[in-house]
Amino acid sequence: MMIRVKYTDNSYDMVCPELLDHLLELGSVAEFQRRDGWVTSSSYAVRGSEKKDYFGVERREKHSLEYDM
């Protein structure tokens, strides 16, 4: 699936998702198009760019390697 982008120099292109992520990290893209419209890159958080520790309550099921016999 190709994604339509508008670069900071106002030119347009179609890129693959992996390249879009890279271009967003570089700051080369001004906007990109989603199904519901255009997204301004400055308002879009790049996936995986900020890894933050979670300090909330752990709600996932804990698995143990020990088995009851």
N, CA, C and O atoms as a Maestro MAE file, in Angstrom:
{
 s_m_m2io_version
 :::
 2.0.0
}

f_m_ct {
 s_m_title
 :::
 protein
 m_atom[276] {
  # First column is atom index #
  i_m_mmod_type
  r_m_x_coord
  r_m_y_coord
  r_m_z_coord
  i_m_residue_number
  s_m_chain_name
  s_m_pdb_residue_name
  s_m_pdb_atom_name
  i_m_atomic_number
  :::
  1 25 0.839 -1.172 0.000 1 A "MET " " N  " 7
  2 3 0.000 0.000 0.000 1 A "MET " " CA " 6
  3 2 0.892 1.245 0.000 1 A "MET " " C  " 6
  4 15 1.756 1.391 0.864 1 A "MET " " O  " 8
  5 25 0.686 2.112 -0.940 2 A "MET " " N  " 7
  6 3 1.459 3.347 -1.032 2 A "MET " " CA " 6
  7 2 0.679 4.483 -0.358 2 A "MET " " C  " 6
  8 15 -0.552 4.497 -0.358 2 A "MET " " O  " 8
  9 25 1.419 5.423 0.208 3 A "ILE " " N  " 7
  10 3 0.824 6.544 0.930 3 A "ILE " " CA " 6
  11 2 1.239 7.841 0.257 3 A "ILE " " C  " 6
  12 15 2.414 8.054 -0.041 3 A "ILE " " O  " 8
  13 25 0.259 8.703 0.021 4 A "ARG " " N  " 7
  14 3 0.534 10.001 -0.603 4 A "ARG " " CA " 6
  15 2 1.104 10.950 0.445 4 A "ARG " " C  " 6
  16 15 0.548 11.084 1.535 4 A "ARG " " O  " 8
  17 25 2.217 11.610 0.113 5 A "VAL " " N  " 7
  18 3 2.858 12.553 1.029 5 A "VAL " " CA " 6
  19 2 3.062 13.904 0.353 5 A "VAL " " C  " 6
  20 15 3.183 14.003 -0.868 5 A "VAL " " O  " 8
  21 25 3.095 14.930 1.181 6 A "LYS " " N  " 7
  22 3 3.451 16.275 0.737 6 A "LYS " " CA " 6
  23 2 4.718 16.640 1.502 6 A "LYS " " C  " 6
  24 15 4.722 16.705 2.731 6 A "LYS " " O  " 8
  25 25 5.790 16.876 0.752 7 A "TYR " " N  " 7
  26 3 7.065 17.227 1.365 7 A "TYR " " CA " 6
  27 2 7.062 18.671 1.833 7 A "TYR " " C  " 6
  28 15 6.169 19.446 1.490 7 A "TYR " " O  " 8
  29 25 8.075 19.026 2.621 8 A "THR " " N  " 7
  30 3 8.189 20.388 3.132 8 A "THR " " CA " 6
  31 2 8.441 21.409 2.030 8 A "THR " " C  " 6
  32 15 8.241 22.605 2.239 8 A "THR " " O  " 8
  33 25 8.886 20.942 0.835 9 A "ASP " " N  " 7
  34 3 9.079 21.849 -0.304 9 A "ASP " " CA " 6
  35 2 7.816 21.958 -1.174 9 A "ASP " " C  " 6
  36 15 7.865 22.496 -2.281 9 A "ASP " " O  " 8
  37 25 6.687 21.444 -0.665 10 A "ASN " " N  " 7
  38 3 5.374 21.467 -1.317 10 A "ASN " " CA " 6
  39 2 5.253 20.542 -2.522 10 A "ASN " " C  " 6
  40 15 4.295 20.671 -3.284 10 A "ASN " " O  " 8
  41 25 6.184 19.618 -2.722 11 A "SER " " N  " 7
  42 3 6.039 18.606 -3.777 11 A "SER " " CA " 6
  43 2 5.321 17.386 -3.194 11 A "SER " " C  " 6
  44 15 5.298 17.193 -1.979 11 A "SER " " O  " 8
  45 25 4.742 16.577 -4.061 12 A "TYR " " N  " 7
  46 3 3.972 15.402 -3.650 12 A "TYR " " CA " 6
  47 2 4.642 14.139 -4.172 12 A "TYR " " C  " 6
  48 15 5.380 14.166 -5.157 12 A "TYR " " O  " 8
  49 25 4.364 13.020 -3.481 13 A "ASP " " N  " 7
  50 3 4.933 11.741 -3.867 13 A "ASP " " CA " 6
  51 2 4.087 10.630 -3.254 13 A "ASP " " C  " 6
  52 15 3.231 10.880 -2.406 13 A "ASP " " O  " 8
  53 25 4.341 9.403 -3.696 14 A "MET " " N  " 7
  54 3 3.738 8.208 -3.124 14 A "MET " " CA " 6
  55 2 4.878 7.375 -2.557 14 A "MET " " C  " 6
  56 15 5.849 7.096 -3.260 14 A "MET " " O  " 8
  57 25 4.769 6.971 -1.277 15 A "VAL " " N  " 7
  58 3 5.837 6.210 -0.632 15 A "VAL " " CA " 6
  59 2 5.250 5.009 0.111 15 A "VAL " " C  " 6
  60 15 4.062 4.986 0.432 15 A "VAL " " O  " 8
  61 25 6.096 4.016 0.379 16 A "CYS " " N  " 7
  62 3 5.676 2.861 1.166 16 A "CYS " " CA " 6
  63 2 5.690 3.254 2.655 16 A "CYS " " C  " 6
  64 15 6.370 4.211 3.027 16 A "CYS " " O  " 8
  65 25 4.952 2.532 3.506 17 A "PRO " " N  " 7
  66 3 4.881 2.895 4.931 17 A "PRO " " CA " 6
  67 2 6.227 2.955 5.634 17 A "PRO " " C  " 6
  68 15 6.439 3.825 6.479 17 A "PRO " " O  " 8
  69 25 7.139 2.052 5.304 18 A "GLU " " N  " 7
  70 3 8.451 2.066 5.948 18 A "GLU " " CA " 6
  71 2 9.225 3.344 5.623 18 A "GLU " " C  " 6
  72 15 9.880 3.923 6.489 18 A "GLU " " O  " 8
  73 25 9.138 3.771 4.369 19 A "LEU " " N  " 7
  74 3 9.811 5.006 3.976 19 A "LEU " " CA " 6
  75 2 9.142 6.219 4.623 19 A "LEU " " C  " 6
  76 15 9.818 7.176 4.998 19 A "LEU " " O  " 8
  77 25 7.820 6.179 4.751 20 A "LEU " " N  " 7
  78 3 7.111 7.281 5.413 20 A "LEU " " CA " 6
  79 2 7.622 7.450 6.834 20 A "LEU " " C  " 6
  80 15 7.902 8.572 7.255 20 A "LEU " " O  " 8
  81 25 7.750 6.361 7.582 21 A "ASP " " N  " 7
  82 3 8.260 6.455 8.950 21 A "ASP " " CA " 6
  83 2 9.631 7.120 8.977 21 A "ASP " " C  " 6
  84 15 9.899 7.978 9.818 21 A "ASP " " O  " 8
  85 25 10.488 6.721 8.058 22 A "HIS " " N  " 7
  86 3 11.840 7.302 7.985 22 A "HIS " " CA " 6
  87 2 11.786 8.791 7.627 22 A "HIS " " C  " 6
  88 15 12.481 9.603 8.237 22 A "HIS " " O  " 8
  89 25 10.969 9.143 6.648 23 A "LEU " " N  " 7
  90 3 10.852 10.549 6.242 23 A "LEU " " CA " 6
  91 2 10.271 11.415 7.356 23 A "LEU " " C  " 6
  92 15 10.660 12.573 7.507 23 A "LEU " " O  " 8
  93 25 9.347 10.861 8.133 24 A "LEU " " N  " 7
  94 3 8.788 11.602 9.269 24 A "LEU " " CA " 6
  95 2 9.866 11.850 10.324 24 A "LEU " " C  " 6
  96 15 9.936 12.932 10.906 24 A "LEU " " O  " 8
  97 25 10.700 10.846 10.566 25 A "GLU " " N  " 7
  98 3 11.794 11.013 11.527 25 A "GLU " " CA " 6
  99 2 12.770 12.098 11.077 25 A "GLU " " C  " 6
  100 15 13.301 12.842 11.901 25 A "GLU " " O  " 8
  101 25 13.003 12.186 9.766 26 A "LEU " " N  " 7
  102 3 13.914 13.198 9.220 26 A "LEU " " CA " 6
  103 2 13.299 14.593 9.170 26 A "LEU " " C  " 6
  104 15 14.017 15.585 9.044 26 A "LEU " " O  " 8
  105 25 11.968 14.671 9.270 27 A "GLY " " N  " 7
  106 3 11.288 15.955 9.172 27 A "GLY " " CA " 6
  107 2 11.095 16.429 7.745 27 A "GLY " " C  " 6
  108 15 10.907 17.622 7.504 27 A "GLY " " O  " 8
  109 25 11.142 15.494 6.784 28 A "SER " " N  " 7
  110 3 11.024 15.844 5.369 28 A "SER " " CA " 6
  111 2 9.593 15.966 4.883 28 A "SER " " C  " 6
  112 15 9.350 16.537 3.820 28 A "SER " " O  " 8
  113 25 8.633 15.435 5.651 29 A "VAL " " N  " 7
  114 3 7.232 15.394 5.227 29 A "VAL " " CA " 6
  115 2 6.435 16.441 5.995 29 A "VAL " " C  " 6
  116 15 6.496 16.505 7.223 29 A "VAL " " O  " 8
  117 25 5.689 17.257 5.260 30 A "ALA " " N  " 7
  118 3 4.813 18.243 5.893 30 A "ALA " " CA " 6
  119 2 3.465 17.617 6.246 30 A "ALA " " C  " 6
  120 15 2.920 17.875 7.319 30 A "ALA " " O  " 8
  121 25 2.921 16.785 5.334 31 A "GLU " " N  " 7
  122 3 1.622 16.138 5.530 31 A "GLU " " CA " 6
  123 2 1.630 14.787 4.828 31 A "GLU " " C  " 6
  124 15 2.393 14.563 3.888 31 A "GLU " " O  " 8
  125 25 0.765 13.889 5.301 32 A "PHE " " N  " 7
  126 3 0.532 12.642 4.584 32 A "PHE " " CA " 6
  127 2 -0.947 12.307 4.656 32 A "PHE " " C  " 6
  128 15 -1.654 12.750 5.561 32 A "PHE " " O  " 8
  129 25 -1.402 11.525 3.700 33 A "GLN " " N  " 7
  130 3 -2.829 11.279 3.559 33 A "GLN " " CA " 6
  131 2 -3.225 9.930 4.151 33 A "GLN " " C  " 6
  132 15 -2.582 8.908 3.914 33 A "GLN " " O  " 8
  133 25 -4.306 9.963 4.930 34 A "ARG " " N  " 7
  134 3 -4.949 8.759 5.450 34 A "ARG " " CA " 6
  135 2 -6.310 8.643 4.800 34 A "ARG " " C  " 6
  136 15 -6.730 9.525 4.051 34 A "ARG " " O  " 8
  137 25 -6.999 7.551 5.091 35 A "ARG " " N  " 7
  138 3 -8.337 7.376 4.520 35 A "ARG " " CA " 6
  139 2 -9.282 8.508 4.892 35 A "ARG " " C  " 6
  140 15 -10.126 8.907 4.090 35 A "ARG " " O  " 8
  141 25 -9.142 9.024 6.106 36 A "ASP " " N  " 7
  142 3 -10.034 10.065 6.580 36 A "ASP " " CA " 6
  143 2 -9.523 11.482 6.335 36 A "ASP " " C  " 6
  144 15 -10.116 12.441 6.829 36 A "ASP " " O  " 8
  145 25 -8.437 11.631 5.584 37 A "GLY " " N  " 7
  146 3 -7.948 12.962 5.243 37 A "GLY " " CA " 6
  147 2 -6.458 13.120 5.463 37 A "GLY " " C  " 6
  148 15 -5.748 12.155 5.748 37 A "GLY " " O  " 8
  149 25 -5.999 14.348 5.326 38 A "TRP " " N  " 7
  150 3 -4.584 14.668 5.455 38 A "TRP " " CA " 6
  151 2 -4.212 14.860 6.918 38 A "TRP " " C  " 6
  152 15 -4.990 15.406 7.701 38 A "TRP " " O  " 8
  153 25 -3.009 14.406 7.282 39 A "VAL " " N  " 7
  154 3 -2.478 14.538 8.633 39 A "VAL " " CA " 6
  155 2 -1.234 15.403 8.565 39 A "VAL " " C  " 6
  156 15 -0.335 15.148 7.764 39 A "VAL " " O  " 8
  157 25 -1.183 16.429 9.408 40 A "THR " " N  " 7
  158 3 0.008 17.273 9.497 40 A "THR " " CA " 6
  159 2 1.055 16.522 10.310 40 A "THR " " C  " 6
  160 15 0.778 16.070 11.422 40 A "THR " " O  " 8
  161 25 2.237 16.391 9.765 41 A "SER " " N  " 7
  162 3 3.270 15.589 10.422 41 A "SER " " CA " 6
  163 2 3.642 16.138 11.797 41 A "SER " " C  " 6
  164 15 4.042 15.366 12.669 41 A "SER " " O  " 8
  165 25 3.525 17.428 12.014 42 A "SER " " N  " 7
  166 3 3.861 18.000 13.317 42 A "SER " " CA " 6
  167 2 2.872 17.578 14.394 42 A "SER " " C  " 6
  168 15 3.198 17.625 15.580 42 A "SER " " O  " 8
  169 25 1.661 17.166 14.000 43 A "SER " " N  " 7
  170 3 0.663 16.733 14.982 43 A "SER " " CA " 6
  171 2 0.603 15.225 15.116 43 A "SER " " C  " 6
  172 15 -0.220 14.700 15.866 43 A "SER " " O  " 8
  173 25 1.470 14.520 14.395 44 A "TYR " " N  " 7
  174 3 1.458 13.058 14.392 44 A "TYR " " CA " 6
  175 2 2.662 12.528 15.144 44 A "TYR " " C  " 6
  176 15 3.801 12.859 14.814 44 A "TYR " " O  " 8
  177 25 2.417 11.711 16.148 45 A "ALA " " N  " 7
  178 3 3.513 11.075 16.881 45 A "ALA " " CA " 6
  179 2 4.017 9.886 16.084 45 A "ALA " " C  " 6
  180 15 3.244 8.998 15.723 45 A "ALA " " O  " 8
  181 25 5.287 9.873 15.815 46 A "VAL " " N  " 7
  182 3 5.873 8.773 15.056 46 A "VAL " " CA " 6
  183 2 5.891 7.532 15.931 46 A "VAL " " C  " 6
  184 15 6.353 7.568 17.071 46 A "VAL " " O  " 8
  185 25 5.383 6.437 15.386 47 A "ARG " " N  " 7
  186 3 5.324 5.193 16.129 47 A "ARG " " CA " 6
  187 2 6.714 4.751 16.534 47 A "ARG " " C  " 6
  188 15 7.641 4.708 15.726 47 A "ARG " " O  " 8
  189 25 6.831 4.419 17.824 48 A "GLY " " N  " 7
  190 3 8.086 3.867 18.309 48 A "GLY " " CA " 6
  191 2 9.202 4.871 18.494 48 A "GLY " " C  " 6
  192 15 10.310 4.495 18.875 48 A "GLY " " O  " 8
  193 25 8.938 6.136 18.234 49 A "SER " " N  " 7
  194 3 10.018 7.113 18.336 49 A "SER " " CA " 6
  195 2 10.334 7.472 19.775 49 A "SER " " C  " 6
  196 15 11.459 7.871 20.078 49 A "SER " " O  " 8
  197 25 9.368 7.337 20.661 50 A "GLU " " N  " 7
  198 3 9.598 7.641 22.066 50 A "GLU " " CA " 6
  199 2 9.180 6.441 22.894 50 A "GLU " " C  " 6
  200 15 7.991 6.161 23.049 50 A "GLU " " O  " 8
  201 25 10.155 5.744 23.416 51 A "LYS " " N  " 7
  202 3 9.870 4.615 24.286 51 A "LYS " " CA " 6
  203 2 9.777 5.137 25.709 51 A "LYS " " C  " 6
  204 15 10.746 5.686 26.233 51 A "LYS " " O  " 8
  205 25 8.630 4.971 26.331 52 A "LYS " " N  " 7
  206 3 8.440 5.439 27.695 52 A "LYS " " CA " 6
  207 2 8.131 4.248 28.585 52 A "LYS " " C  " 6
  208 15 7.434 3.316 28.183 52 A "LYS " " O  " 8
  209 25 8.657 4.293 29.793 53 A "ASP " " N  " 7
  210 3 8.349 3.256 30.758 53 A "ASP " " CA " 6
  211 2 6.934 3.453 31.271 53 A "ASP " " C  " 6
  212 15 6.465 4.579 31.432 53 A "ASP " " O  " 8
  213 25 6.270 2.347 31.523 54 A "TYR " " N  " 7
  214 3 4.911 2.397 32.044 54 A "TYR " " CA " 6
  215 2 4.969 2.223 33.548 54 A "TYR " " C  " 6
  216 15 5.547 1.251 34.034 54 A "TYR " " O  " 8
  217 25 4.381 3.147 34.295 55 A "PHE " " N  " 7
  218 3 4.427 3.109 35.746 55 A "PHE " " CA " 6
  219 2 3.070 2.818 36.371 55 A "PHE " " C  " 6
  220 15 2.910 2.946 37.584 55 A "PHE " " O  " 8
  221 25 2.092 2.429 35.559 56 A "GLY " " N  " 7
  222 3 0.764 2.113 36.076 56 A "GLY " " CA " 6
  223 2 0.687 0.701 36.622 56 A "GLY " " C  " 6
  224 15 1.687 -0.015 36.684 56 A "GLY " " O  " 8
  225 25 -0.503 0.317 37.013 57 A "VAL " " N  " 7
  226 3 -0.749 -1.014 37.556 57 A "VAL " " CA " 6
  227 2 -0.698 -2.038 36.426 57 A "VAL " " C  " 6
  228 15 -1.295 -1.832 35.369 57 A "VAL " " O  " 8
  229 25 0.010 -3.134 36.646 58 A "GLU " " N  " 7
  230 3 0.101 -4.212 35.660 58 A "GLU " " CA " 6
  231 2 -1.210 -4.993 35.684 58 A "GLU " " C  " 6
  232 15 -1.587 -5.555 36.712 58 A "GLU " " O  " 8
  233 25 -1.905 -5.026 34.537 59 A "ARG " " N  " 7
  234 3 -3.205 -5.700 34.479 59 A "ARG " " CA " 6
  235 2 -3.165 -6.948 33.619 59 A "ARG " " C  " 6
  236 15 -4.148 -7.686 33.558 59 A "ARG " " O  " 8
  237 25 -2.058 -7.193 32.960 60 A "ARG " " N  " 7
  238 3 -1.965 -8.383 32.130 60 A "ARG " " CA " 6
  239 2 -1.795 -9.608 33.016 60 A "ARG " " C  " 6
  240 15 -1.242 -9.530 34.113 60 A "ARG " " O  " 8
  241 25 -2.279 -10.734 32.521 61 A "GLU " " N  " 7
  242 3 -2.163 -11.989 33.260 61 A "GLU " " CA " 6
  243 2 -0.701 -12.390 33.350 61 A "GLU " " C  " 6
  244 15 0.031 -12.352 32.361 61 A "GLU " " O  " 8
  245 25 -0.293 -12.771 34.537 62 A "LYS " " N  " 7
  246 3 1.080 -13.223 34.730 62 A "LYS " " CA " 6
  247 2 1.135 -14.715 34.471 62 A "LYS " " C  " 6
  248 15 0.317 -15.476 34.988 62 A "LYS " " O  " 8
  249 25 2.098 -15.126 33.673 63 A "HIS " " N  " 7
  250 3 2.271 -16.541 33.378 63 A "HIS " " CA " 6
  251 2 3.462 -17.066 34.157 63 A "HIS " " C  " 6
  252 15 4.489 -16.403 34.295 63 A "HIS " " O  " 8
  253 25 3.293 -18.259 34.653 64 A "SER " " N  " 7
  254 3 4.364 -18.889 35.409 64 A "SER " " CA " 6
  255 2 4.862 -20.107 34.648 64 A "SER " " C  " 6
  256 15 4.088 -20.789 33.976 64 A "SER " " O  " 8
  257 25 6.137 -20.372 34.757 65 A "LEU " " N  " 7
  258 3 6.699 -21.550 34.134 65 A "LEU " " CA " 6
  259 2 6.507 -22.779 35.010 65 A "LEU " " C  " 6
  260 15 6.741 -23.904 34.569 65 A "LEU " " O  " 8
  261 25 6.082 -22.564 36.250 66 A "GLU " " N  " 7
  262 3 5.849 -23.686 37.146 66 A "GLU " " CA " 6
  263 2 4.430 -24.211 36.932 66 A "GLU " " C  " 6
  264 15 3.491 -23.434 36.758 66 A "GLU " " O  " 8
  265 25 4.287 -25.518 36.947 67 A "TYR " " N  " 7
  266 3 3.005 -26.161 36.761 67 A "TYR " " CA " 6
  267 2 2.613 -26.893 38.034 67 A "TYR " " C  " 6
  268 15 3.448 -27.527 38.679 67 A "TYR " " O  " 8
  269 25 1.353 -26.802 38.386 68 A "ASP " " N  " 7
  270 3 0.842 -27.565 39.532 68 A "ASP " " CA " 6
  271 2 0.648 -28.999 39.123 68 A "ASP " " C  " 6
  272 15 0.043 -29.271 38.086 68 A "ASP " " O  " 8
  273 25 1.156 -29.936 39.927 69 A "MET " " N  " 7
  274 3 0.970 -31.357 39.624 69 A "MET " " CA " 6
  275 2 0.323 -32.054 40.758 69 A "MET " " C  " 6
  276 15 0.084 -33.259 40.687 69 A "MET " " O  " 8
  :::
 }
 m_bond[275] {
  # First column is bond index #
  i_m_from
  i_m_to
  i_m_order
  :::
  1 1 2 1
  2 2 3 1
  3 3 4 2
  4 3 5 1
  5 5 6 1
  6 6 7 1
  7 7 8 2
  8 7 9 1
  9 9 10 1
  10 10 11 1
  11 11 12 2
  12 11 13 1
  13 13 14 1
  14 14 15 1
  15 15 16 2
  16 15 17 1
  17 17 18 1
  18 18 19 1
  19 19 20 2
  20 19 21 1
  21 21 22 1
  22 22 23 1
  23 23 24 2
  24 23 25 1
  25 25 26 1
  26 26 27 1
  27 27 28 2
  28 27 29 1
  29 29 30 1
  30 30 31 1
  31 31 32 2
  32 31 33 1
  33 33 34 1
  34 34 35 1
  35 35 36 2
  36 35 37 1
  37 37 38 1
  38 38 39 1
  39 39 40 2
  40 39 41 1
  41 41 42 1
  42 42 43 1
  43 43 44 2
  44 43 45 1
  45 45 46 1
  46 46 47 1
  47 47 48 2
  48 47 49 1
  49 49 50 1
  50 50 51 1
  51 51 52 2
  52 51 53 1
  53 53 54 1
  54 54 55 1
  55 55 56 2
  56 55 57 1
  57 57 58 1
  58 58 59 1
  59 59 60 2
  60 59 61 1
  61 61 62 1
  62 62 63 1
  63 63 64 2
  64 63 65 1
  65 65 66 1
  66 66 67 1
  67 67 68 2
  68 67 69 1
  69 69 70 1
  70 70 71 1
  71 71 72 2
  72 71 73 1
  73 73 74 1
  74 74 75 1
  75 75 76 2
  76 75 77 1
  77 77 78 1
  78 78 79 1
  79 79 80 2
  80 79 81 1
  81 81 82 1
  82 82 83 1
  83 83 84 2
  84 83 85 1
  85 85 86 1
  86 86 87 1
  87 87 88 2
  88 87 89 1
  89 89 90 1
  90 90 91 1
  91 91 92 2
  92 91 93 1
  93 93 94 1
  94 94 95 1
  95 95 96 2
  96 95 97 1
  97 97 98 1
  98 98 99 1
  99 99 100 2
  100 99 101 1
  101 101 102 1
  102 102 103 1
  103 103 104 2
  104 103 105 1
  105 105 106 1
  106 106 107 1
  107 107 108 2
  108 107 109 1
  109 109 110 1
  110 110 111 1
  111 111 112 2
  112 111 113 1
  113 113 114 1
  114 114 115 1
  115 115 116 2
  116 115 117 1
  117 117 118 1
  118 118 119 1
  119 119 120 2
  120 119 121 1
  121 121 122 1
  122 122 123 1
  123 123 124 2
  124 123 125 1
  125 125 126 1
  126 126 127 1
  127 127 128 2
  128 127 129 1
  129 129 130 1
  130 130 131 1
  131 131 132 2
  132 131 133 1
  133 133 134 1
  134 134 135 1
  135 135 136 2
  136 135 137 1
  137 137 138 1
  138 138 139 1
  139 139 140 2
  140 139 141 1
  141 141 142 1
  142 142 143 1
  143 143 144 2
  144 143 145 1
  145 145 146 1
  146 146 147 1
  147 147 148 2
  148 147 149 1
  149 149 150 1
  150 150 151 1
  151 151 152 2
  152 151 153 1
  153 153 154 1
  154 154 155 1
  155 155 156 2
  156 155 157 1
  157 157 158 1
  158 158 159 1
  159 159 160 2
  160 159 161 1
  161 161 162 1
  162 162 163 1
  163 163 164 2
  164 163 165 1
  165 165 166 1
  166 166 167 1
  167 167 168 2
  168 167 169 1
  169 169 170 1
  170 170 171 1
  171 171 172 2
  172 171 173 1
  173 173 174 1
  174 174 175 1
  175 175 176 2
  176 175 177 1
  177 177 178 1
  178 178 179 1
  179 179 180 2
  180 179 181 1
  181 181 182 1
  182 182 183 1
  183 183 184 2
  184 183 185 1
  185 185 186 1
  186 186 187 1
  187 187 188 2
  188 187 189 1
  189 189 190 1
  190 190 191 1
  191 191 192 2
  192 191 193 1
  193 193 194 1
  194 194 195 1
  195 195 196 2
  196 195 197 1
  197 197 198 1
  198 198 199 1
  199 199 200 2
  200 199 201 1
  201 201 202 1
  202 202 203 1
  203 203 204 2
  204 203 205 1
  205 205 206 1
  206 206 207 1
  207 207 208 2
  208 207 209 1
  209 209 210 1
  210 210 211 1
  211 211 212 2
  212 211 213 1
  213 213 214 1
  214 214 215 1
  215 215 216 2
  216 215 217 1
  217 217 218 1
  218 218 219 1
  219 219 220 2
  220 219 221 1
  221 221 222 1
  222 222 223 1
  223 223 224 2
  224 223 225 1
  225 225 226 1
  226 226 227 1
  227 227 228 2
  228 227 229 1
  229 229 230 1
  230 230 231 1
  231 231 232 2
  232 231 233 1
  233 233 234 1
  234 234 235 1
  235 235 236 2
  236 235 237 1
  237 237 238 1
  238 238 239 1
  239 239 240 2
  240 239 241 1
  241 241 242 1
  242 242 243 1
  243 243 244 2
  244 243 245 1
  245 245 246 1
  246 246 247 1
  247 247 248 2
  248 247 249 1
  249 249 250 1
  250 250 251 1
  251 251 252 2
  252 251 253 1
  253 253 254 1
  254 254 255 1
  255 255 256 2
  256 255 257 1
  257 257 258 1
  258 258 259 1
  259 259 260 2
  260 259 261 1
  261 261 262 1
  262 262 263 1
  263 263 264 2
  264 263 265 1
  265 265 266 1
  266 266 267 1
  267 267 268 2
  268 267 269 1
  269 269 270 1
  270 270 271 1
  271 271 272 2
  272 271 273 1
  273 273 274 1
  274 274 275 1
  275 275 276 2
  :::
 }
}
